Each structure stands twice: as C-alpha cells, then as structure tokens.
Amino acid sequence: MKPLYRNLFLAVGVAAILVMLCTSDISYAEMWENVRRAGYWFPAVIVLWVFLYMANAWSWSVILNDGAVPKVSFWRVYKYTISGYALNYVTPVGLLGGEPYRIMELTPYVGASKAASSVILYAMMHIFSHFCFWSFSILLYLVLYARGMSAGMAVFLAVCSVFCGLGIYFFLKGYKHGLAMKALHLLSHIPGLKSRLRRFMETKGESIRNVDRQIAALHAQRRSTFYLSLLIEFGVRVAGCLEIQFILLILTDHVSFWNCVLIQAFTSLFANLFFFIPMGVGAREGGFALAVGGLSLAGAYGVYTSLIVRLRELIWTAIGLLLIKVGNKPAAPSR
C-alpha cells in the first residue's frame, strides 16, 4: 500500500479517537480510579486480547492460505487483523474502514482478486459466527432459565430467534452463490452511489464475479477450511466472555461463566443493532445495563463493565493504529 493511503487511514483513526475522548462525559480522574480499582484484572483483560486477536488472525489465515504455501506470514496477518479491527472500531458502519485497508495491504502479496475474496470471506465468517453465537446463547438461556422465564422475555427470545434464523439463512445463501455482486447491486440504490457503483460494476464486473466464485468455492469444495474458520471464530466469541468474567470478579464472585456468555451475547446483539455508531458509543453501555438487569444483577455492574471494556477498546485501537505505520516492507509482486 502507498504511504499516502496508510497515512489517511491513520489520520481518520486518530481523529475519531480524539473526538471520542473530547466528547466523553467521564473525567480522566474517574477513568484512572476505575482502572486502579480493577487492579491486576485490567492488565489481564488487555493480555486476553493478545490471544483473541491471534485466534482471529488464525481464522483469516486459514481462509487466505487455504492449504497452499503461505504467501503472507502469520505475523503480518496478525498485524493486519489488529489494525483492521482498530479502523472498524472508529469508522461509522464498521466495515467501511478495516476491510478496504486489509485488501489494499494484501494486494501486493496475493493479487487484488484473492485479497478481496479472502477479506470478504473472513468478514462474512466473523459476522456469521456472531449469529451462531447468539443462537447458542438463546439455547443456553432456555437451559438455564426456562422455568422462571417471563412472557416478555419469551417474546424477546422469539424475536431474537427469528432474527438469528434469517441471518444464518442469508449467510448460507451468500456462501453458496456469492455475495459481492449482490451487495454492490443493493448499495447502488443508495442516492449518490448509484452512478459510481454501476460504472464500477461495468468496468470491474469480471473481477467481482471472480470474487463471488471464490466465495462459493470455499463453501462447496473446501468444507474443511470453511468449518475450521467458523469453529475458530465461534471459539473466539465464547472465549471473549472471559473478559466479562475477569471484570465482574472485581465486583462479585457470584456470576458464573455461562452468565457472562449471556451478558456478552445480549450486549453484542444490542450494540450491533446500532452498527452505524463509531465504537458503538452509548449502545454498548445500554446493552450491558440491560443484560445484567435481565439476569437480576445490580445495574452498577453493567456500567462498570462497559467502562472497563471501553478502555480496553481504546488501548487496542491505539495499538492497531500504530501498527499501520510499523513493519511495512515492500512486497514482491504477486503472480
């Protein structure tokens, strides 16, 4: 990628962080007091994400290499994973930041078509694993709390079940037939994008169809790669619930890991409904408060947990943005 583009990505990320810090209604003294209160659990939360991002990179690397000799080292994929998520956190509508960055970084190594298909496939897998995680959490709630479930919660779970079912159906259809061209056709109906996207589809139509063929081939012909990547991503969703447990251990020892899974599932579902907000500001906090309330925990637990998670996100976002400028070596032209 040209240094100019890297600098633009970095500038957008830094600007977004500065805006969020300047508009935050929490003082720095209050932030520091909460970090001090967390003690050694706060570094544990930070270190946990070293391994969670490593698993994310493994999932993407499985798709990118697909049994072939790796053209991109695992540590470079790891770097692009962290930086890509950092850009997603600070960019409205999420995927408008990190995915273009990853494609542009990978193109010199594997070519534009392979870079685009691997990034799109991994983004699909990442989102698809969320739907699987939410579905798993609905079943988990029924196992743990079905007897005392209220009518309102039953309706809520029914709505969530329909939402997850539709999401899983949509992604399975996308894996079977490709998604890139359909997504561009859908976006072309947005005012202001119609003429530009249609020109792009006319000039790059064959390349886009090639991406769709690679997406369909992964699900149809390379099932082991597909399911391994999905299993890793699902495992990351479950292992990520340790973050909630680490934080809640600061406040109480009466919350089980499975309750932390439910808190994480409800919170991530709530935050993703407001995907257009950078870093889910406000939505994440509201999700935590509702989640702990639904499990009959003190509302203060949700507020404190959301604050520590927000601080962790800011730290890893800063790390990811710094990695955009670190370790960039010219790649040999792809064949």
N, C-alpha and C positions, 0 to 999 in steps of 0.2 A: 504494500500500500504506500502511496506517496505521503511524505511527511506532512504535506498540507492537510490531507484528509485526516490523519491522526490528530493533528493539532485542532482541527474543527471538532472532532468527536470529544477531545479532551476539554475544549473550551465550553461546549454545551454541558458536559457533565459538571464541571467546576461551577459554572453559572447557576445550574439547578441546585447544587448543594448550598451555595451562598444564599440563594433566595430562600430556601427552606430554613436555614439557620437564622436568617434575619427576621423571618416571619413567625418563628416558633414562639409560643406563649409560655415556654418553660425556660427559666433562667439557667445560666451556666452553673451557678452555685447549687441549684436544685438538682441538676444533672449529676454533678460531682458527688453530691450527698447520696444519691441513689446508687451510683457506682461503688462508693465506699461501703455502703450498706451491703451490697452484693458480695463483697469480699472476693474470695478465690473463685466463686461461681461465675463471675463475669469473665475472667480470662478463660475459664472452661468453655463458656459459650462461644467465645471468639475462636478457640482452638478447634472446637467441634466442627466449625465450618471449613476448616482446612481439609478435613476428611470428606465432608459432604460435597464440597466443590470437586474434590478428587474423584468421587464416585460419579458426579455429573459429567466430568471430563471423560471418564471411562465409558460411560454410556454413549457419548457422542463419538468417541474414538472407535467404538465397535461399529457404528454406522459408517463412519468416514473411511475406515480401512477395509471393513467387510471381508476379512480373511486374506486380503492382499498384503504385500510388504508395505509397511507404513511409509508414506512419503512425508508425513508430518509427525514429529516426535510427540510423545505423550505430554511432555512438559510444555511444549508450545500449545498443544490443545488445551492444557490446563490453564495456561495464561490467557488464551482467548476466551475460555469459559468464564473465568472470573471477570475479565474486562467486559465481556458481552453482558453478563448479568448486571454489572455496575451501570452500564448505559441503559439497560432496560429499566432499572430502578428509578432513574432520574428522567426518563423520557415519557411524556404522555402517550398513552396507548401502548406502552411497554415495548412491543416487538419492533417499533419504528426506529429504535436506537441500536440495540445489540446485534440484531441479525444482519443488517447491512454491513456493520463493522466486521463481523465474523466472515462474511462472504468475501469482502474485499481483502482481508488478511490471508484467507486460504487460497484465493485465486492464483497467485504466483506459484503455488506448490502443486495444485491438483487440477487447475483449469476452472473456468467460470462455471461450467455446467455441473461438474462434480461438487464444487464448493457450494453452489446454490442448493443442489438437491440434498446434500448432507446437512446443511444448516436448516433447511425447511423440514427435513425428516426429523431432525433432533428436536426442533421447536414443536412439531406435531407430537412427538413422543413425550416431551416434557408436559405438554398440556393434557394429552391423553392419560398420562399417569395420574394427573390430578383428578380426572373423572373417575378413574379406577379407585383412587384413594378415598374420594368422597363416597362412592358406592360401598366400599368396605366399611367405612365409618358408620353409614346408615345401618348396616347389618350388625355392627358392633354395638351400637346404641340399643337396637332391638334385643340383643342378647343380654345386655346389662340392665336395661331399664324398661323393658316392655311392660312389666306388670304395673308399674306406677305411672305409666305414660298418660298425659292429659290429652284431651281431644284436640286442643290447639297444636300440641307437639305432633300428634298423629297426622294432622293436616299438613303441617310443615314438612314432615318427613316424606309424605306422599308427593308433595310438590317437588322436593329435592330429588326423589327417586325418578320422577318423570324427566326432570332437567338432566340428571346424570345419564339416564337411558338414551335420551335424544343426543346428548353429547357423544356418548360411546358409539351410537349408530352413525352419526355424522363422520366421526373419525375413521371408522371401519370402512365406510363408503369412500372416503378420501384416500385411504391406503390402497383400496382395490383399483380405483380408477384415476388416481392422481388428484391434486388439489390446486396446483399453481395456476393453471389457466382459468379454472372456475373462480378462484379467488380474485384474479385480475378482472374478470368479467363483472363480478359483483362490485368491486371497487370502482369500476368505470362508470357506474351510475351516480357516483358522488359528484355534485356540482364542482366544477373547477378541475376535476381529474379526468373527465370523460375523454376529451380530445387527446390529452397527453398519453393516457394509458392505451387508447386504441391505436395511436401511432406506434407506441412501444410494442404492442402485441403484433402489429403488422410486420415490423422490422425484426423482432426477436421471436416470432411465433414458433419457429422450429426449435430454438433453444429451450423455450418454455415447455413445449411438448416433450422434449427430451428429458427435462427435469421430471415431468409427470410420469414418464415411462420408468425412470429410475425409482420413483416413489412406489409405483405399483409393483415393480420387480422385487423390491425388498420384502413386501408382504406375501407375494405369491410364490417366489422362488427361493428366498433366503429366510425361511421361517425362524431358523435358529438365531440368526442375527437380530431379527425383529423382536423375538420374545426375550432374548438376553438383555437387549437395550431396555425393553419395557420393565423387566424384572428389576434391573438396577435402578431405574428411575422411581419405581414404586417403593423399593427399599429405601431410597433417599427420603421419600415423603414420610415413611414410618420412622426412620432413624432421626429425622429432623425434629420429631416430637420430643426427643431428649432435651432439646433447648428449653421447651416449656417446663419440663420436669426440673431441670437444673435451676431455673429461675424460681419456680414455686417452692423448691426446697429451702430457699432463703426465708420464706414466709410460713411454711407449714410442711409437715411430713405425712399429711393425711390424704394426699392426692396421688392416685395410682398412675402408672404409665398409660394405661388404657384411657383414663380420663383425660390425660394430656393429648392423646391421639384425637379424642373427640373435640377438645378445645382447638387444636390446630386445624382440624378439618372444618369446623364451623367458621373459624376466623378466616382461613384462606378462601373459603367459599364466599363469605361476605365481602372480603377485600377484592376478589376477582370480579364481583358484580359491579365494582367501581374501578374497573381496569384503566379508565381514562385519566385517573388522578396520579401524578408522579409519586412514586413510593407509597401509593395508597394512603396518603396523609389523611387522617381522620377516620377513614373506612376501617383500617386495621385496628385502631383503638376501639371503635364501636363494636367490631366483631369480637374482640377479646372480652369486652364488658358483657356482651350478650351471651357469649359462650360460657363464661364462668357463672353467670347468673342462672343459665339453664341447668347447670349442674349443682345448683344450690350452694355455690361458693361466694365468699364476700366479693362485692364489686371492686374493692380496692385491689384485689389480687390481679384482676384483669388490667387495671390501669397501670400497675407497677410492671407487670409482664410486658405490656405493649411498649412501655418506655424503654426497658432494657433491650427488647428486640429492635426497637428503632435505633438505639445507639449502636447495636451490633451492625445493623444495616449500613449506617453512616460510615462506620470504620471500614467495613469490607467494600463499600462503594468507593471510598477514598483509595483503598489499596488497588482496586480494579482500575480506577482511572490512572493511577501512577504506572501500572503495568502496561498501559497503552504506549508509554514512551520508553519502556525498559525492554532490553533484549531483542530489539528488532534488527535482524540481519537480512540482507538481500537473499531472496530465494532463487534457486536455479529455475529457469523457465520450464513449465510443465510441458510434457509431450502429449 
